[in-house]
Amino acid sequence: MAHVLACDIGGTNCRLARFSLSKGGLALEGQTAVSTAQVARSADLVCALASAFGEAPVREAAALGVSVAGPVAGGRARLTNAKLDLAGEELSQMLGGKPCRLANDFEAVSAAVLTEEGARAELVAGEPCPDALAVRACCGAGTGFGCSAVMPRADGKALILASEGGHAAFPFTPAEAPFQRWLTARRDAGPYASVEDVLSGRGLEGLAEFLDLAGMDAAEIGEAVLGQDEWWEPSAMPGEGRTARAKRELCASYARFYGRACRDWMLATLCRGGLWIAGGIAVKNRAIARSRAFRDEIVQGRHAAMLKTFPVYLFMSEAAGLWGAARLAWDLA
C-alpha cells in the first residue's frame, strides 16, 4: 500500500510519522518524536526518518510533507527560536526525486481539517455544516498565535490560505482599557497590542501578572488555574479571598479574549464550514472553548445570528500539524 511521510517541527520537538494512503483517506501507521536539535539540516531529517521507520519505507515513500513553526519562503524553512535550515529541493533529492512540501505550521493545521484528525475534533459551538465546499478556518494560541483558512475543491484537494492575522491589533473594550494600557506598555508593543500579545503563552502570563497572579509560567497557569474546574464557576464562594477571585477573573477574561479573536477570524474568512481551534493552550485546557464566556463572546454584535450557526471545533490533540503535513504530501503523491 502506498504511503507518505510527515514531519511536524517545533522549536523543541519534531514529530515524525508514516501514513498509508487509500481512497478513504489517510491512516496513521507509526509515529515517534525526536529533538528538533537533531534535525537542523535536510540530511539530518532524512536520517531521522530512516532511523524511525527504516531505509526502505523512506526510499519507497510517495511524498514527504513537513510542517514548520516558522517562516517558509523560497523553498526553505527556518525557525526563529531554534537552529533549523531545511530546503525542499534538497529533501526531494535525498528521497530519490520524490516530491516534498514545506509548509508553515498553520498551513498544515488547515490541511488537517480535511483529515480524520479534523473529522474527530470536538464540536464546542454552532451546528455542523453539510456543505463540503464551504470555507473553513483555523486559529490557535501557543508560543504565538496562528490563523489560516482552507477552501476545499470539488476534486478533493484544497487551497490553503496562510495569514499573519495573529499580528493584527487586538480589539479591547473600554472596560478593558486598564489591561490594554498595562500590556501595551509592558510588552513594548508599539501603539497597540496584537492578538498574539494577548493570547499566546506570553500573553497568558501577562494577564496573570496583571491580576496579581505572577510567578507562574503558561504551563503552570494552565495546570493550576485553567485546568481546574472550580475556577470556571462565575460566582465567588462566600468568604473567598482575593487570589481565588483573581483566578476566576483570569479564566473568564482569557476565554472571553479567545472567543473574540475567534469571532473576528470567523468574520474575516466567512468560514461557514467551521472554525477549528488548534494550539497547545486550548487543546490542553479544554474548558476555555467549552466555557460560556467563550461561546457568548462569539455571538456578539450585528452578525450574532449568523455566527451562532457557524460550527466551532476543538482539535482533540496537538497532532494536527502532523496530520496536515501528511495531507499536503498526499496531494503531491
N, C-alpha and C positions, 0 to 999 in steps of 0.2 A: 504494500500500500504506500502511495506517495506520502511524503512528509516534508514539513518545513521546520526551520529552526528559528527561535525567537530569543531576544535578549532585552531586558529592561534594566538600564543602567542609571543608578542614582549616585549621589555624592559619596555614599558609604558602601553600599552593596550592589551587586549585579546579579539579577535573576536570569537563569538560563533554562530554556525549555525546548522540548521536541513535541511537535503536534502532528498527528496524522490528518490527512485530507480525505474527505468523502463528499458526496453530493449533499449530505445532510449538514456539512459544516466542518468545524474543527473539533478534534478530540485530543486532550492533553495526554501524552504518552509518558512523559517524565519531566521532572523539574528539580533544579538544585540552585544553589547560590554560592557566589564567591565574593571576595573583597574587590571593590572597584579598583583598588590599587594594583590588582593582579591583571587587569585588562586595559592598561594605559594605552596600548597601541593595537593596531589591527591584528598583527601576528599573535599578540597575547590573547586576544578574544577568540581567535580560531583555535588556538591551543587549549584554551579553557573549555570550549565546546567539545573538542575531541576527547579531552580528559573526562568530561562528564558523560558523553554519550557514545564514544568510540569513534575511531577514524573513519570507518566505513559509513555509518549514518551521516557523518558530517560531509563526507565526499558525495554521498548519494542524495543529499537534501535538494529539494526542488528550488528553494529560495531561502534567504535569510532576512528577517526583519529585526531592526534594532531601535529601541526607544531610548532616548537620552534626555535626562533632566537638565537640558541646556540648549544653547542655540545650535541650529543645523543650517548651514549655508554652503553653497558651492560644493555639495557632495561630501562635506566634512562635518564632524560633530565634536564639540568641546564641552567641557564642564568648567564652570566658574569657580567651584569650591573643591575641585579635585583634579589631579593630573590625568588628562584623557585627551587623546587626539586620534580619532578614527576617520578613515576615508572609505567611502562606499566602493570606489573603484578598486582599491587595494583588497578589500574584503572579497569582492567578486572574483578577482584574480586568484586569490588563495583558495577559493572554493571551486576552481576549475572553470570560471566563467559564468557560474550561476548568478542570477540576479540578486541584488541586495538593496534594501530600502532603509535609509537612516531617517528617523523622524523625531521631532520634539515629543516630549512625554505626553502632552495633552493632545497632540495629533493622534497618537496611539490610543489614548483613552477614548477619543471619538470613534476610532475604528473598533474598539472593544464593544461599543454599544451594539454592533451588528453580529456579535458572537454569543455563545452560550453564557459568557460572563455577564453580558448586558441583559440577556433574557431572564437570568435568575436574580437580578437586582430587586431589592425590596421597594415596593410602591409605598411612598410615605405621604403623598398628597395627589389630588386630582383623579382623573379617570384614564384608563388605558385608551390609546388611540388606535383605531383599526386601520388607518391609512399607512401602509408600509413605506410610502414615498414621502411622508411628511418630514419636514426638517426636525432634526434632533440636536440637542446641545449638551455640553458637559462643562462642569466647573468644579473646583475643589481647592481646599486650603491644606497646606502642609508647611514645608520650609518656605514656600512662596504661595502665590495664588495663580492658578492657571484656568484658562477657559478656551473653548473651541466649539466647533459645530460640525455636523455631518449631514450631507444631502444624499440620501440613498438614490440609486438609479435603478431603472427597470431591468437592467442586465445583471443585477445582483451586486455590482460594485458600488462605489460611493465616492463623492467628492468631499474631501476633508478640508475644512477651513480653519487655519490657525488664527490665533489672536493674541494681542498684548493687552487685553481688557483688564488684566489684573493690575495694570499700572494707571488705569483711569481713576479720576477723583472719586472718593467715596462720599455718598450723599448723607450728610448728617442732618438731623432735625434741630430746630432751635433749642430744644430741651437738652440736646446732647452737646451743645456748644462748649461747655467746660472741658469735656473729654477731647473734643476736637482740637481746642487750643493747646491743651496739655500734650497731646500726641504729636501735633504738628511741630511744636517747639522742641519736644524731647527727641524726635526722630530726625530732625533737620530735614524735613520732607519738602521744603520749599513753601509755596503758597498754599498747598493743600496736602492732605494725607490721601494715599491711594487705597484701593481695595486691599491690596497686598499688605500695606501698612497696618490695616485694621484686622484682617482675618488670618494672616499667616501665624506660625508659631510665635514669631517675634511680636506680632500684634496682640495675640492672646496673653502673652507675658506682660505687655504694656497695659492692657485692661486690668489685669490682676494687680499690677503695681498702682495704677490709678485708684483702685478700690481698697488700697492698703492691704493687699494680699501678696506682697512682694516676698521673694525668697524661694519661689518655685519656678522651675523651667516648664516649658509647654507640656512635656510628658507627665510631669508631676501634677500639673493643674488638671490634666485630663483624668488622671487616676484619682486624685483627691477631691475634685470638685465636679467636673463634667461627667465623670463616670459614676457618681454616687446619686442614686435616685432621690435621696432626701432633699438635696439642694435644688431639685427641679419643682418642688412644691412651691407655688407662688406666694402662699401666705406664711408669714413667720409664726413660729410657735410662741406661746406665752412665755415671757421672760428670756427670749432668745437674745443673745449678745450681738455686738457689732460685727464680729467675724462671721458669724452664721448669716447675718443679713447681707454681708458683702458677698458671700458665696452664692446666695440666691440671686443677687443682682448680677453677678458675673454670668451665671447660666442664662438668665433672661436676656441680658444685653448681647451676649455673644450670639445666641440663637437668633435674636432679632436682627443683628447686623448681617449674619449669614443669610437669613431669609431675604433681606433687602438686596444683597448682592445677587442672589439667585433671581429675584424678581426682575432686576434691571437687565440681566443677561437673557432671560426669557423674552422680555420685550424687544431687546436688540436683535435677537435671532428669530423671533416669532416661531419658536420651536413647538409647534402643535403636536409633534410626535413625542415630545417629552424632554425633560432635563435630567441628566444622570449626574449624580454627585460623587466625586472621587476624592482622593486626598486623605492622608492619614488621620487628620483631626476628626472629621465627621465619620469616617469608616470605623475608627476605633471607639469613638464616643457617639453612639448611635442615637442617644437621647436628644442630640442637637436637632437633627432633621425630623425626629418624631414629635418634637415638642409643639405645643400650641403657639408659643411665641414665634417659632419659625414659620409655621403654616399661616398664621394670621398676618405676618409681615408680607407674605407673597401676594395675598389678595387685598391689597390696598389700592386706593385711587380709582381713576376713571375706568380702567380696564379690568377691574376686580372680577367681574362676572366671567370674562374670557379667561383670565388667568386661573380661575378656580377649576376650569375644566382641563387645563394642561397637566399631564401626569409628571410627577417628580419621583425619581428613583434614587435609591442609595445603593451603590455597589456593595456586594457582600464581603469583599476582601480587597487588599491592596494590590492584587494581581492584575488589575485592569490593563495596565501598561504592557504587561507580558502578553495577554490575550490580544491586545490591539496590535502589537508588533507582529504576532503570528498572522493576524488578519491581513495586515499590509503585505506580508510575504506571500500569503495565499493569492492575493490579487496579482502578484508577479508570476506565480507558478503556471 
